[in-house]
Structures are given as C-alpha cells and as structure tokens.
Amino acid sequence: MIKIEKFEGNKTYMYPNGALATAETIKKDFPAVETFTHIIETDEAGQVCFAVQNLAAVRSQMGIDPALSEAEAISKIEELRNAPAPEPDPTAEERIAAALEYQNLVNI
C-alpha cells in the first residue's frame, strides 16, 4: 500500500538506494520543496521516500477537484494510487474464442 504524506521538513526518510533522506537532503535534492507544497510517496510505515512531487501538479494530472483542501486532496491521491488496476478489456482473440465456444455449445 502506498502512503502519501505532505512534506513538512520534520521527518527523515530513506531513499530506495538506502541513503538517508533528511529534510536537508530532500531540500538539496528538490529545492522547490521550500517554495511549493510537495508530497512524499512512501510505504505503509512512512519510512522509504519513493517520490517527491509537487502537490498542484499531481492534482492536475489526476483530476483532483481544486476545491478540496490540501489534506482532502492528499487523501484522494492516496485513495487513487491504491485503487486496484482495472481489468483489461478482452483481446480480439479472446472475443473470437468466446464466440466460437458459444457457437459450439449452441450447436450441440
């Protein structure tokens, strides 16, 4: 499960490569966090920093209602990121196979 947290500069994470991601390190690696609101994509325990993203950009990309507060938007982003992937549409071959199978059953 993916957890989304607002970056507030008061927590230490670990990057996927094992390096520590202190607030100072994140500010050095992503200087825009000091000017714009950013979110951290992390694990359930909130320890590993998988991504640092601009909240406004993610809201736009995911079609999050701009009327929502920051906390509500972050909650909605987390909900959407954890939603199961939709079942893929059947391929043309699968549809043909199903039609032939049905045709064989009807003609028995």
N, CA, C and O atoms as CSV, one atom per row, in Angstrom:
chain,resi,resn,atom,element,x,y,z
A,1,MET,N,N,0.846,-1.177,0.000
A,1,MET,CA,C,0.000,0.000,0.000
A,1,MET,C,C,0.894,1.245,0.000
A,1,MET,O,O,1.890,1.314,0.721
A,2,ILE,N,N,0.526,2.191,-0.799
A,2,ILE,CA,C,1.262,3.448,-0.900
A,2,ILE,C,C,0.641,4.464,0.048
A,2,ILE,O,O,-0.581,4.569,0.153
A,3,LYS,N,N,1.482,5.195,0.721
A,3,LYS,CA,C,1.025,6.244,1.626
A,3,LYS,C,C,1.531,7.572,1.076
A,3,LYS,O,O,2.670,7.661,0.618
A,4,ILE,N,N,0.702,8.593,1.117
A,4,ILE,CA,C,1.071,9.917,0.639
A,4,ILE,C,C,1.095,10.859,1.840
A,4,ILE,O,O,0.124,10.949,2.591
A,5,GLU,N,N,2.216,11.558,2.011
A,5,GLU,CA,C,2.368,12.499,3.116
A,5,GLU,C,C,2.776,13.863,2.574
A,5,GLU,O,O,3.502,13.955,1.583
A,6,LYS,N,N,2.312,14.907,3.222
A,6,LYS,CA,C,2.744,16.256,2.877
A,6,LYS,C,C,4.155,16.445,3.411
A,6,LYS,O,O,4.445,16.084,4.552
A,7,PHE,N,N,5.039,17.014,2.583
A,7,PHE,CA,C,6.402,17.277,3.035
A,7,PHE,C,C,6.380,18.511,3.919
A,7,PHE,O,O,6.003,19.599,3.482
A,8,GLU,N,N,6.790,18.328,5.168
A,8,GLU,CA,C,6.818,19.439,6.110
A,8,GLU,C,C,8.217,19.707,6.636
A,8,GLU,O,O,8.421,20.651,7.400
A,9,GLY,N,N,9.183,18.889,6.236
A,9,GLY,CA,C,10.566,19.127,6.615
A,9,GLY,C,C,10.932,18.730,8.027
A,9,GLY,O,O,11.928,19.216,8.564
A,10,ASN,N,N,10.148,17.856,8.645
A,10,ASN,CA,C,10.458,17.475,10.022
A,10,ASN,C,C,10.622,15.967,10.202
A,10,ASN,O,O,10.547,15.464,11.323
A,11,LYS,N,N,10.844,15.246,9.104
A,11,LYS,CA,C,10.924,13.797,9.185
A,11,LYS,C,C,12.086,13.303,8.318
A,11,LYS,O,O,12.385,13.886,7.276
A,12,THR,N,N,12.723,12.245,8.752
A,12,THR,CA,C,13.790,11.625,7.975
A,12,THR,C,C,13.251,10.364,7.319
A,12,THR,O,O,12.599,9.541,7.962
A,13,TYR,N,N,13.531,10.226,6.031
A,13,TYR,CA,C,13.131,9.048,5.257
A,13,TYR,C,C,14.383,8.313,4.813
A,13,TYR,O,O,15.505,8.722,5.114
A,14,MET,N,N,14.173,7.236,4.102
A,14,MET,CA,C,15.257,6.519,3.461
A,14,MET,C,C,14.936,6.478,1.972
A,14,MET,O,O,13.811,6.156,1.589
A,15,TYR,N,N,15.915,6.802,1.129
A,15,TYR,CA,C,15.726,6.640,-0.309
A,15,TYR,C,C,15.780,5.150,-0.643
A,15,TYR,O,O,16.355,4.379,0.125
A,16,PRO,N,N,15.194,4.723,-1.769
A,16,PRO,CA,C,15.225,3.299,-2.123
A,16,PRO,C,C,16.635,2.708,-2.211
A,16,PRO,O,O,16.801,1.497,-2.058
A,17,ASN,N,N,17.658,3.545,-2.455
A,17,ASN,CA,C,19.027,3.026,-2.530
A,17,ASN,C,C,19.663,2.855,-1.154
A,17,ASN,O,O,20.811,2.422,-1.054
A,18,GLY,N,N,18.932,3.191,-0.093
A,18,GLY,CA,C,19.425,3.017,1.269
A,18,GLY,C,C,19.997,4.273,1.894
A,18,GLY,O,O,20.290,4.286,3.090
A,19,ALA,N,N,20.162,5.329,1.114
A,19,ALA,CA,C,20.694,6.583,1.656
A,19,ALA,C,C,19.638,7.272,2.512
A,19,ALA,O,O,18.443,7.182,2.232
A,20,LEU,N,N,20.084,7.954,3.548
A,20,LEU,CA,C,19.162,8.709,4.393
A,20,LEU,C,C,18.681,9.956,3.659
A,20,LEU,O,O,19.454,10.640,2.989
A,21,ALA,N,N,17.401,10.232,3.800
A,21,ALA,CA,C,16.804,11.411,3.187
A,21,ALA,C,C,16.313,12.326,4.303
A,21,ALA,O,O,15.125,12.365,4.623
A,22,THR,N,N,17.246,13.053,4.879
A,22,THR,CA,C,16.865,14.018,5.903
A,22,THR,C,C,16.164,15.186,5.225
A,22,THR,O,O,16.180,15.297,3.999
A,23,ALA,N,N,15.553,16.050,6.014
A,23,ALA,CA,C,14.889,17.222,5.445
A,23,ALA,C,C,15.877,18.063,4.652
A,23,ALA,O,O,15.530,18.591,3.595
A,24,GLU,N,N,17.104,18.194,5.148
A,24,GLU,CA,C,18.122,18.980,4.456
A,24,GLU,C,C,18.506,18.329,3.127
A,24,GLU,O,O,18.715,19.020,2.130
A,25,THR,N,N,18.599,17.000,3.117
A,25,THR,CA,C,18.934,16.277,1.888
A,25,THR,C,C,17.831,16.456,0.852
A,25,THR,O,O,18.109,16.706,-0.321
A,26,ILE,N,N,16.585,16.327,1.284
A,26,ILE,CA,C,15.467,16.492,0.358
A,26,ILE,C,C,15.436,17.919,-0.182
A,26,ILE,O,O,15.181,18.129,-1.368
A,27,LYS,N,N,15.692,18.894,0.677
A,27,LYS,CA,C,15.720,20.289,0.222
A,27,LYS,C,C,16.848,20.521,-0.779
A,27,LYS,O,O,16.700,21.305,-1.717
A,28,LYS,N,N,17.976,19.840,-0.580
A,28,LYS,CA,C,19.100,19.970,-1.504
A,28,LYS,C,C,18.778,19.280,-2.835
A,28,LYS,O,O,19.061,19.819,-3.904
A,29,ASP,N,N,18.185,18.084,-2.760
A,29,ASP,CA,C,17.856,17.321,-3.968
A,29,ASP,C,C,16.658,17.890,-4.723
A,29,ASP,O,O,16.593,17.797,-5.948
A,30,PHE,N,N,15.715,18.477,-3.996
A,30,PHE,CA,C,14.482,19.027,-4.572
A,30,PHE,C,C,14.260,20.427,-4.013
A,30,PHE,O,O,13.418,20.598,-3.131
A,31,PRO,N,N,14.986,21.434,-4.496
A,31,PRO,CA,C,14.921,22.771,-3.904
A,31,PRO,C,C,13.528,23.407,-3.932
A,31,PRO,O,O,13.242,24.291,-3.124
A,32,ALA,N,N,12.679,22.983,-4.827
A,32,ALA,CA,C,11.343,23.569,-4.924
A,32,ALA,C,C,10.468,23.266,-3.711
A,32,ALA,O,O,9.438,23.916,-3.528
A,33,VAL,N,N,10.847,22.297,-2.879
A,33,VAL,CA,C,10.030,21.978,-1.701
A,33,VAL,C,C,9.961,23.158,-0.739
A,33,VAL,O,O,9.050,23.242,0.084
A,34,GLU,N,N,10.926,24.065,-0.843
A,34,GLU,CA,C,10.921,25.222,0.051
A,34,GLU,C,C,9.982,26.327,-0.435
A,34,GLU,O,O,9.669,27.247,0.321
A,35,THR,N,N,9.533,26.245,-1.685
A,35,THR,CA,C,8.669,27.272,-2.250
A,35,THR,C,C,7.248,26.780,-2.470
A,35,THR,O,O,6.290,27.509,-2.212
A,36,PHE,N,N,7.104,25.550,-2.944
A,36,PHE,CA,C,5.784,24.993,-3.276
A,36,PHE,C,C,5.455,23.813,-2.369
A,36,PHE,O,O,6.353,23.175,-1.819
A,37,THR,N,N,4.166,23.528,-2.217
A,37,THR,CA,C,3.730,22.380,-1.425
A,37,THR,C,C,4.044,21.101,-2.184
A,37,THR,O,O,3.674,20.955,-3.349
A,38,HIS,N,N,4.728,20.177,-1.521
A,38,HIS,CA,C,5.100,18.903,-2.116
A,38,HIS,C,C,4.579,17.755,-1.268
A,38,HIS,O,O,4.309,17.902,-0.076
A,39,ILE,N,N,4.445,16.601,-1.925
A,39,ILE,CA,C,4.037,15.380,-1.232
A,39,ILE,C,C,5.131,14.340,-1.381
A,39,ILE,O,O,5.912,14.358,-2.333
A,40,ILE,N,N,5.166,13.438,-0.421
A,40,ILE,CA,C,6.114,12.324,-0.426
A,40,ILE,C,C,5.308,11.048,-0.618
A,40,ILE,O,O,4.346,10.793,0.106
A,41,GLU,N,N,5.709,10.253,-1.596
A,41,GLU,CA,C,5.114,8.929,-1.780
A,41,GLU,C,C,5.982,7.955,-1.007
A,41,GLU,O,O,7.178,7.830,-1.272
A,42,THR,N,N,5.375,7.265,-0.051
A,42,THR,CA,C,6.152,6.412,0.846
A,42,THR,C,C,5.442,5.075,1.064
A,42,THR,O,O,4.361,4.836,0.526
A,43,ASP,N,N,6.061,4.222,1.851
A,43,ASP,CA,C,5.486,2.921,2.175
A,43,ASP,C,C,4.520,3.055,3.347
A,43,ASP,O,O,4.342,4.142,3.896
A,44,GLU,N,N,3.902,1.946,3.722
A,44,GLU,CA,C,2.917,1.963,4.809
A,44,GLU,C,C,3.500,2.469,6.119
A,44,GLU,O,O,2.809,3.137,6.889
A,45,ALA,N,N,4.754,2.161,6.375
A,45,ALA,CA,C,5.387,2.588,7.622
A,45,ALA,C,C,5.881,4.030,7.552
A,45,ALA,O,O,6.299,4.591,8.565
A,46,GLY,N,N,5.836,4.632,6.371
A,46,GLY,CA,C,6.292,6.010,6.220
A,46,GLY,C,C,7.791,6.160,6.351
A,46,GLY,O,O,8.271,7.183,6.839
A,47,GLN,N,N,8.538,5.155,5.921
A,47,GLN,CA,C,9.984,5.183,6.083
A,47,GLN,C,C,10.747,5.426,4.787
A,47,GLN,O,O,11.757,6.130,4.792
A,48,VAL,N,N,10.282,4.855,3.675
A,48,VAL,CA,C,11.005,4.959,2.404
A,48,VAL,C,C,10.374,6.038,1.534
A,48,VAL,O,O,9.160,6.049,1.330
A,49,CYS,N,N,11.198,6.939,1.026
A,49,CYS,CA,C,10.744,8.017,0.141
A,49,CYS,C,C,10.872,7.542,-1.305
A,49,CYS,O,O,11.970,7.515,-1.860
A,50,PHE,N,N,9.746,7.169,-1.912
A,50,PHE,CA,C,9.763,6.708,-3.294
A,50,PHE,C,C,9.721,7.871,-4.282
A,50,PHE,O,O,10.310,7.794,-5.360
A,51,ALA,N,N,9.026,8.948,-3.917
A,51,ALA,CA,C,8.893,10.087,-4.832
A,51,ALA,C,C,8.617,11.356,-4.043
A,51,ALA,O,O,7.977,11.330,-2.992
A,52,VAL,N,N,9.113,12.463,-4.573
A,52,VAL,CA,C,8.805,13.797,-4.065
A,52,VAL,C,C,8.129,14.512,-5.234
A,52,VAL,O,O,8.734,14.686,-6.292
A,53,GLN,N,N,6.879,14.926,-5.043
A,53,GLN,CA,C,6.115,15.509,-6.148
A,53,GLN,C,C,5.409,16.779,-5.716
A,53,GLN,O,O,5.020,16.932,-4.558
A,54,ASN,N,N,5.250,17.687,-6.666
A,54,ASN,CA,C,4.530,18.926,-6.434
A,54,ASN,C,C,3.036,18.611,-6.320
A,54,ASN,O,O,2.462,17.981,-7.207
A,55,LEU,N,N,2.416,19.050,-5.234
A,55,LEU,CA,C,1.006,18.727,-4.995
A,55,LEU,C,C,0.105,19.277,-6.088
A,55,LEU,O,O,-0.795,18.575,-6.550
A,56,ALA,N,N,0.327,20.522,-6.514
A,56,ALA,CA,C,-0.521,21.124,-7.542
A,56,ALA,C,C,-0.433,20.347,-8.853
A,56,ALA,O,O,-1.444,20.156,-9.530
A,57,ALA,N,N,0.765,19.902,-9.213
A,57,ALA,CA,C,0.941,19.143,-10.450
A,57,ALA,C,C,0.217,17.803,-10.383
A,57,ALA,O,O,-0.435,17.395,-11.344
A,58,VAL,N,N,0.333,17.123,-9.253
A,58,VAL,CA,C,-0.327,15.824,-9.096
A,58,VAL,C,C,-1.843,16.001,-9.118
A,58,VAL,O,O,-2.559,15.183,-9.696
A,59,ARG,N,N,-2.329,17.070,-8.488
A,59,ARG,CA,C,-3.773,17.340,-8.520
A,59,ARG,C,C,-4.242,17.500,-9.958
A,59,ARG,O,O,-5.282,16.961,-10.337
A,60,SER,N,N,-3.481,18.236,-10.760
A,60,SER,CA,C,-3.844,18.441,-12.167
A,60,SER,C,C,-3.795,17.135,-12.949
A,60,SER,O,O,-4.720,16.821,-13.698
A,61,GLN,N,N,-2.718,16.375,-12.776
A,61,GLN,CA,C,-2.557,15.128,-13.517
A,61,GLN,C,C,-3.650,14.117,-13.203
A,61,GLN,O,O,-4.090,13.378,-14.083
A,62,MET,N,N,-4.087,14.085,-11.951
A,62,MET,CA,C,-5.063,13.078,-11.533
A,62,MET,C,C,-6.499,13.594,-11.544
A,62,MET,O,O,-7.424,12.852,-11.216
A,63,GLY,N,N,-6.692,14.854,-11.917
A,63,GLY,CA,C,-8.043,15.413,-11.987
A,63,GLY,C,C,-8.687,15.589,-10.628
A,63,GLY,O,O,-9.894,15.394,-10.485
A,64,ILE,N,N,-7.899,15.955,-9.626
A,64,ILE,CA,C,-8.425,16.166,-8.276
A,64,ILE,C,C,-9.104,17.525,-8.225
A,64,ILE,O,O,-8.556,18.518,-8.704
A,65,ASP,N,N,-10.287,17.566,-7.649
A,65,ASP,CA,C,-11.075,18.794,-7.539
A,65,ASP,C,C,-10.264,19.889,-6.851
A,65,ASP,O,O,-9.793,19.693,-5.731
A,66,PRO,N,N,-10.096,21.044,-7.510
A,66,PRO,CA,C,-9.317,22.121,-6.893
A,66,PRO,C,C,-9.981,22.719,-5.652
A,66,PRO,O,O,-9.327,23.423,-4.882
A,67,ALA,N,N,-11.266,22.448,-5.453
A,67,ALA,CA,C,-11.967,22.972,-4.284
A,67,ALA,C,C,-11.611,22.214,-3.002
A,67,ALA,O,O,-11.892,22.691,-1.903
A,68,LEU,N,N,-10.998,21.039,-3.137
A,68,LEU,CA,C,-10.642,20.256,-1.953
A,68,LEU,C,C,-9.475,20.912,-1.219
A,68,LEU,O,O,-8.615,21.539,-1.838
A,69,SER,N,N,-9.454,20.764,0.086
A,69,SER,CA,C,-8.328,21.262,0.881
A,69,SER,C,C,-7.103,20.399,0.588
A,69,SER,O,O,-7.213,19.349,-0.045
A,70,GLU,N,N,-5.936,20.846,1.050
A,70,GLU,CA,C,-4.714,20.063,0.851
A,70,GLU,C,C,-4.850,18.664,1.437
A,70,GLU,O,O,-4.510,17.676,0.787
A,71,ALA,N,N,-5.344,18.584,2.661
A,71,ALA,CA,C,-5.481,17.283,3.325
A,71,ALA,C,C,-6.446,16.377,2.572
A,71,ALA,O,O,-6.184,15.185,2.416
A,72,GLU,N,N,-7.563,16.936,2.102
A,72,GLU,CA,C,-8.534,16.145,1.346
A,72,GLU,C,C,-7.945,15.696,0.012
A,72,GLU,O,O,-8.167,14.564,-0.417
A,73,ALA,N,N,-7.199,16.575,-0.641
A,73,ALA,CA,C,-6.574,16.227,-1.918
A,73,ALA,C,C,-5.538,15.126,-1.731
A,73,ALA,O,O,-5.467,14.198,-2.536
A,74,ILE,N,N,-4.742,15.220,-0.683
A,74,ILE,CA,C,-3.731,14.194,-0.404
A,74,ILE,C,C,-4.405,12.854,-0.126
A,74,ILE,O,O,-3.934,11.812,-0.583
A,75,SER,N,N,-5.494,12.881,0.613
A,75,SER,CA,C,-6.247,11.661,0.895
A,75,SER,C,C,-6.811,11.052,-0.397
A,75,SER,O,O,-6.785,9.835,-0.578
A,76,LYS,N,N,-7.315,11.903,-1.282
A,76,LYS,CA,C,-7.871,11.429,-2.560
A,76,LYS,C,C,-6.771,10.847,-3.443
A,76,LYS,O,O,-6.976,9.820,-4.090
A,77,ILE,N,N,-5.610,11.490,-3.475
A,77,ILE,CA,C,-4.476,10.976,-4.254
A,77,ILE,C,C,-4.081,9.596,-3.737
A,77,ILE,O,O,-3.858,8.673,-4.522
A,78,GLU,N,N,-3.995,9.458,-2.417
A,78,GLU,CA,C,-3.654,8.169,-1.820
A,78,GLU,C,C,-4.677,7.103,-2.184
A,78,GLU,O,O,-4.322,5.967,-2.497
A,79,GLU,N,N,-5.937,7.479,-2.141
A,79,GLU,CA,C,-7.012,6.546,-2.493
A,79,GLU,C,C,-6.873,6.090,-3.942
A,79,GLU,O,O,-6.988,4.900,-4.234
A,80,LEU,N,N,-6.625,7.035,-4.851
A,80,LEU,CA,C,-6.497,6.692,-6.266
A,80,LEU,C,C,-5.249,5.856,-6.541
A,80,LEU,O,O,-5.291,4.942,-7.364
A,81,ARG,N,N,-4.152,6.151,-5.871
A,81,ARG,CA,C,-2.911,5.394,-6.085
A,81,ARG,C,C,-3.036,3.962,-5.579
A,81,ARG,O,O,-2.360,3.068,-6.087
A,82,ASN,N,N,-3.890,3.733,-4.587
A,82,ASN,CA,C,-4.050,2.397,-4.024
A,82,ASN,C,C,-5.217,1.624,-4.621
A,82,ASN,O,O,-5.451,0.475,-4.247
A,83,ALA,N,N,-5.949,2.234,-5.540
A,83,ALA,CA,C,-7.074,1.549,-6.180
A,83,ALA,C,C,-6.539,0.411,-7.047
A,83,ALA,O,O,-5.506,0.562,-7.698
A,84,PRO,N,N,-7.231,-0.718,-7.059
A,84,PRO,CA,C,-6.753,-1.826,-7.898
A,84,PRO,C,C,-6.826,-1.444,-9.378
A,84,PRO,O,O,-7.685,-0.668,-9.796
A,85,ALA,N,N,-5.916,-2.002,-10.145
A,85,ALA,CA,C,-5.901,-1.739,-11.588
A,85,ALA,C,C,-7.153,-2.332,-12.218
A,85,ALA,O,O,-7.567,-3.430,-11.847
A,86,PRO,N,N,-7.758,-1.630,-13.155
A,86,PRO,CA,C,-8.960,-2.174,-13.793
A,86,PRO,C,C,-8.613,-3.403,-14.637
A,86,PRO,O,O,-7.502,-3.535,-15.152
A,87,GLU,N,N,-9.578,-4.280,-14.759
A,87,GLU,CA,C,-9.391,-5.469,-15.585
A,87,GLU,C,C,-9.228,-5.021,-17.041
A,87,GLU,O,O,-9.980,-4.169,-17.514
A,88,PRO,N,N,-8.258,-5.585,-17.745
A,88,PRO,CA,C,-8.081,-5.186,-19.139
A,88,PRO,C,C,-9.229,-5.704,-20.003
A,88,PRO,O,O,-9.818,-6.747,-19.720
A,89,ASP,N,N,-9.529,-4.959,-21.053
A,89,ASP,CA,C,-10.554,-5.404,-21.993
A,89,ASP,C,C,-10.067,-6.672,-22.680
A,89,ASP,O,O,-8.868,-6.836,-22.903
A,90,PRO,N,N,-10.999,-7.578,-23.021
A,90,PRO,CA,C,-10.568,-8.801,-23.704
A,90,PRO,C,C,-9.984,-8.461,-25.081
A,90,PRO,O,O,-10.429,-7.532,-25.755
A,91,THR,N,N,-8.983,-9.238,-25.470
A,91,THR,CA,C,-8.370,-9.021,-26.778
A,91,THR,C,C,-9.303,-9.552,-27.864
A,91,THR,O,O,-10.274,-10.251,-27.576
A,92,ALA,N,N,-8.998,-9.214,-29.101
A,92,ALA,CA,C,-9.807,-9.704,-30.224
A,92,ALA,C,C,-9.795,-11.228,-30.256
A,92,ALA,O,O,-10.820,-11.854,-30.526
A,93,GLU,N,N,-8.643,-11.820,-29.981
A,93,GLU,CA,C,-8.539,-13.286,-29.991
A,93,GLU,C,C,-9.417,-13.913,-28.902
A,93,GLU,O,O,-10.055,-14.941,-29.129
A,94,GLU,N,N,-9.445,-13.295,-27.733
A,94,GLU,CA,C,-10.283,-13.813,-26.643
A,94,GLU,C,C,-11.763,-13.701,-26.987
A,94,GLU,O,O,-12.541,-14.602,-26.672
A,95,ARG,N,N,-12.157,-12.614,-27.624
A,95,ARG,CA,C,-13.565,-12.455,-28.021
A,95,ARG,C,C,-13.949,-13.481,-29.090
A,95,ARG,O,O,-15.041,-14.048,-29.044
A,96,ILE,N,N,-13.064,-13.716,-30.035
A,96,ILE,CA,C,-13.331,-14.707,-31.084
A,96,ILE,C,C,-13.433,-16.095,-30.471
A,96,ILE,O,O,-14.336,-16.859,-30.814
A,97,ALA,N,N,-12.509,-16.430,-29.561
A,97,ALA,CA,C,-12.535,-17.744,-28.912
A,97,ALA,C,C,-13.826,-17.937,-28.125
A,97,ALA,O,O,-14.413,-19.019,-28.155
A,98,ALA,N,N,-14.275,-16.896,-27.421
A,98,ALA,CA,C,-15.516,-17.000,-26.651
A,98,ALA,C,C,-16.705,-17.184,-27.590
A,98,ALA,O,O,-17.606,-17.968,-27.292
A,99,ALA,N,N,-16.723,-16.478,-28.713
A,99,ALA,CA,C,-17.821,-16.604,-29.674
A,99,ALA,C,C,-17.843,-17.999,-30.281
A,99,ALA,O,O,-18.913,-18.587,-30.438
A,100,LEU,N,N,-16.680,-18.535,-30.624
A,100,LEU,CA,C,-16.621,-19.891,-31.190
A,100,LEU,C,C,-17.051,-20.936,-30.167
A,100,LEU,O,O,-17.749,-21.892,-30.507
A,101,GLU,N,N,-16.639,-20.758,-28.923
A,101,GLU,CA,C,-17.037,-21.683,-27.867
A,101,GLU,C,C,-18.549,-21.651,-27.665
A,101,GLU,O,O,-19.184,-22.693,-27.510
A,102,TYR,N,N,-19.112,-20.459,-27.670
A,102,TYR,CA,C,-20.568,-20.325,-27.524
A,102,TYR,C,C,-21.273,-20.984,-28.709
A,102,TYR,O,O,-22.272,-21.683,-28.539
A,103,GLN,N,N,-20.739,-20.752,-29.914
A,103,GLN,CA,C,-21.337,-21.328,-31.113
A,103,GLN,C,C,-21.316,-22.853,-31.044
A,103,GLN,O,O,-22.289,-23.503,-31.427
A,104,ASN,N,N,-20.229,-23.422,-30.565
A,104,ASN,CA,C,-20.126,-24.889,-30.425
A,104,ASN,C,C,-21.129,-25.404,-29.398
A,104,ASN,O,O,-21.726,-26.460,-29.605
A,105,LEU,N,N,-21.325,-24.687,-28.304
A,105,LEU,CA,C,-22.270,-25.131,-27.281
A,105,LEU,C,C,-23.702,-25.079,-27.790
A,105,LEU,O,O,-24.505,-25.955,-27.467
A,106,VAL,N,N,-24.030,-24.071,-28.575
A,106,VAL,CA,C,-25.382,-23.917,-29.092
A,106,VAL,C,C,-25.704,-24.975,-30.134
A,106,VAL,O,O,-26.855,-25.398,-30.247
A,107,ASN,N,N,-24.721,-25.402,-30.888
A,107,ASN,CA,C,-24.937,-26.353,-31.989
A,107,ASN,C,C,-24.851,-27.812,-31.577
A,107,ASN,O,O,-24.846,-28.699,-32.430
A,108,ILE,N,N,-24.781,-28.071,-30.260
A,108,ILE,CA,C,-24.688,-29.483,-29.817
A,108,ILE,C,C,-26.041,-30.122,-29.846
A,108,ILE,O,O,-26.175,-31.299,-29.512
